[in-house]
Amino acid sequence: MSAALEHRLESDCLMVLIPDRLSDLIAKGEMTARYYNPGELFREVHIVVTNDDNPDLSILQQAVGDAKLLFHNLPTGPRYFVRSLGWQEPLIEPFIRAGLDLARRIRPSLIRTHNNFLEGVLAARIKQEMSIPFVTSLHGVWDVDARETTYDIIRSALRAKLERRSLKAADAAIAVYAPIVRYAREFGAHRVELIYNIVAGANIARKLDYTLSRPPRLLTVNRQLPQKNPSEIIRAVAGLDCHYTLIGDGHLHN
């Protein structure tokens, strides 16, 4: 960790920029204790979502632990990608300025972004103008993922400039699974840390018995997309006495 970042962490305010609708994550049961404040490092956490979501803050509180939770909306509005002609810099400037104004009011010691799109570009601009370091956590291999339709491919191509700018400016990038490390480095990240994303960690227990059920039971939980296509598993167990359960969605699901 750089000396500048260590100095900043002597303060106790974190700003987290998130594109997700947290109400959806709460509904799915994915709200993990202290997820946005690991180690209880911060006494005040500002959650900023780039949409108009209004989640239950009493449930969201567990994700920041004992810290004071403050919630903000910084909405881009529907079809913002189209309206800004593929996130062209002059057209996203009002969003960037609104985010800067919010950061000046909050005065965080550190910014964390979830992914490196608009949120990452905003964090890079805040760092440039306010000397506040930022860390981005990456939740996809974005030069490969989400490229199933022509619209997805165009969107990915136009978004790449934001991804590169964000990663080059970030003080560190967190890869939540191993294949992301390659993407982060190729897109300009200076420091990459592999920290696996864990949901419901309190319910994980060491396996003591490796005896198979009769019949064996197999479970996979994922997005059923080309990169995670379960067809080979289906073929492998098709001739066996085996219960195979698939949980998830994606255009290969049916």
Steps between C-alpha positions, in 0.01 A plus 500: 500500500635843406587755767238737359231233529608407854481868597150528357383195692580680825168670431181295533264573210446270202305580182377198300377549141268222385301451176281221644149529637565391856132417553548216252803368690308519828210309342745229386645472852844622389555763768817383675604637838766775472527447124542875443710552813730200544688493825288788632767738363260792464264666744295663223405342166324687220331265252441676166293321235477620142127430480176593679493196731366539854613193695406411856777674695439289810609195296774685314648605836645152558716546190687789667521341844506748787575797275256785452320436171408782263326427170500713185349474152698628203267380223592495135143425387364240258697414186781732603745314277288584193423857607869573557591344162704226659619695806669771298704727725318833442162332556593329828655820640180602689506161677871544583442851638211379717725226638778749567261727688389206714861398571584855608217484753597155627879549502578126511841361585464222243268415209408149394323433173320186390632447148679749284235662282338838574571447870868448429528808280330707771741366763797578274377859460448538875853371555635747243325803648495410871800265540280229649624147423265235370476123471285326241359151548447312174212255467538391139751431224364789301687443175331158484182510710164647397560477124209278399311746277598764245395770748723343768799494263454867404450598863814311603710662225390852596538430871861383469634856514338546842634167623858587403484852645362368827755223544799719413391755762408253776738454793402132507262263326328210676428196285218295653605189310821393326423554125444870571868546586607467135236749386592755769869493413443519124270799548758694698466418871823565691418283799257206499392306808306174469235499776223252441142621535330303778126504566358367830848423631364446850321188371812337354616198698785257446389186319558194719331221303577436132264205463281546191124499533316216329430610237767775489370857497667772297417870524627795294409864557604743227404720209434263212697685235746369235799538734317299768311259276403193709427281196813285546401427861154400379656264242737357762223400741233413242569126522544491877254456782550857619285794607633816334348837595575819306429833668539829317395689191645609169401452139620134496276406795211351301 
